[in-house]
Amino acid sequence: MTSTNNKRFTDDGDFIYRPEHYPFEVVQSIGYVVQTRLFTEYNGSVDTSFLAQDGGETTLPEQVRLFDDAKSAAKVAGKVADYPKEQEDGSCYPRVLKVRLSWIVEGVAFESVVRDIQGGAKLEGVA
């Protein structure tokens, strides 16, 4: 595959994005979670807890149980013992939230392993 305007592509033909502005967001996935406790602020960051994969509660993103749709998340939330309860913010918990899991990229150092594919050069990789 060749490019007529010197854009860079992977060997699979995907356009290589080189951002001009930082920070930018890289989205991993979108899904639904069961929040079990209200949002609180602590030392400048916001804290809460969610239903964990093992059925307990967690604040760690990698342990949160992620659902594909709100209906299945609500079904599980309805089975959590001792709930729902109204808390200080006026909301009842557990509750279902739609979330977007992502990373915020504040800076990148690109290595010069990407070649322009003019002339049919094959790409070795992208840093």
C-alpha positions as CSV (number, residue, x, y, z in Angstrom):
1,M,0.0,0.0,0.0
2,T,1.4,3.4,-0.9
3,S,0.5,6.8,0.3
4,T,0.1,9.8,-2.0
5,N,0.5,12.4,0.8
6,N,3.3,10.9,2.9
7,K,1.0,9.6,5.6
8,R,2.4,6.7,7.6
9,F,0.7,3.4,7.9
10,T,1.3,0.1,9.7
11,D,1.9,-3.0,7.6
12,D,-1.8,-3.9,8.1
13,G,-2.8,-0.6,6.5
14,D,-3.9,1.3,9.6
15,F,-3.1,5.0,9.8
16,I,-0.4,5.8,12.4
17,Y,-1.5,8.7,14.6
18,R,1.2,11.1,15.7
19,P,-0.5,13.6,18.1
20,E,0.3,17.3,18.0
21,H,-1.2,18.0,21.4
22,Y,-0.8,16.4,24.8
23,P,-2.4,15.1,26.9
24,F,-4.7,12.9,24.9
25,E,-6.9,9.9,25.8
26,V,-6.6,6.3,24.7
27,V,-9.9,4.5,25.2
28,Q,-9.6,0.8,26.2
29,S,-13.3,-0.1,26.6
30,I,-16.7,1.1,27.5
31,G,-19.0,-0.8,29.8
32,Y,-21.1,-0.7,33.0
33,V,-20.1,-1.1,36.6
34,V,-21.9,-1.4,39.9
35,Q,-20.9,1.4,42.3
36,T,-21.3,0.4,45.9
37,R,-20.3,3.5,47.8
38,L,-20.7,7.3,47.1
39,F,-17.9,9.4,45.6
40,T,-15.7,11.1,48.2
41,E,-12.8,13.4,47.9
42,Y,-9.5,12.5,49.6
43,N,-6.2,14.4,49.3
44,G,-7.3,15.9,45.9
45,S,-8.5,12.7,44.3
46,V,-12.0,11.2,44.1
47,D,-12.6,7.8,45.7
48,T,-15.4,5.3,45.6
49,S,-15.8,1.5,45.5
50,F,-17.3,-0.9,43.0
51,L,-18.4,-4.5,42.8
52,A,-15.4,-6.7,42.3
53,Q,-15.0,-9.7,40.1
54,D,-15.0,-12.0,43.1
55,G,-18.3,-10.5,44.4
56,G,-16.7,-8.2,47.1
57,E,-15.9,-4.5,46.8
58,T,-12.8,-2.9,45.3
59,T,-11.3,0.4,44.4
60,L,-8.8,-1.2,42.0
61,P,-9.7,-0.8,38.3
62,E,-8.3,-4.1,37.3
63,Q,-10.5,-5.9,39.9
64,V,-13.8,-4.2,39.0
65,R,-16.5,-6.4,37.4
66,L,-17.3,-4.9,34.0
67,F,-20.7,-5.6,32.4
68,D,-21.6,-5.3,28.7
69,D,-25.0,-3.7,29.3
70,A,-26.8,-1.8,32.0
71,K,-29.5,-4.5,32.4
72,S,-27.1,-7.3,33.4
73,A,-25.3,-4.9,35.8
74,A,-28.6,-3.9,37.4
75,K,-29.6,-7.6,37.8
76,V,-26.4,-8.3,39.7
77,A,-26.7,-5.1,41.7
78,G,-30.1,-6.1,42.9
79,K,-28.7,-9.3,44.4
80,V,-26.1,-7.6,46.6
81,A,-26.9,-8.2,50.3
82,D,-28.0,-5.4,52.5
83,Y,-28.8,-3.1,49.6
84,P,-30.1,-0.7,48.3
85,K,-29.4,1.9,51.0
86,E,-29.6,5.7,50.7
87,Q,-26.3,7.4,51.5
88,E,-25.3,10.9,52.4
89,D,-25.4,12.2,48.8
90,G,-29.1,11.2,48.5
91,S,-28.5,8.4,46.0
92,C,-29.2,4.7,46.7
93,Y,-26.4,2.2,46.4
94,P,-25.5,0.0,44.6
95,R,-26.2,1.8,41.4
96,V,-25.1,1.2,37.8
97,L,-22.7,3.6,36.1
98,K,-21.6,3.7,32.5
99,V,-17.8,4.0,32.4
100,R,-15.1,4.5,29.8
101,L,-11.8,2.8,30.8
102,S,-8.9,4.7,29.3
103,W,-5.4,6.1,29.7
104,I,-4.4,9.7,29.6
105,V,-1.1,10.1,27.7
106,E,0.9,13.1,28.8
107,G,3.9,12.6,26.6
108,V,5.5,10.1,24.2
109,A,9.0,9.6,22.9
110,F,8.8,8.1,19.4
111,E,11.6,5.9,18.2
112,S,12.5,6.1,14.6
113,V,11.4,2.5,13.7
114,V,8.6,3.7,11.5
115,R,9.4,4.0,7.8
116,D,7.5,5.8,5.2
117,I,5.9,3.2,3.0
118,Q,6.5,5.0,-0.2
119,G,8.1,2.5,-2.6
120,G,6.4,-0.4,-0.8
121,A,8.8,-0.5,2.2
122,K,7.6,-2.8,5.0
123,L,7.2,-1.5,8.5
124,E,9.1,-3.1,11.3
125,G,7.1,-1.7,14.1
126,V,5.7,1.3,15.8
127,A,6.9,2.8,19.1
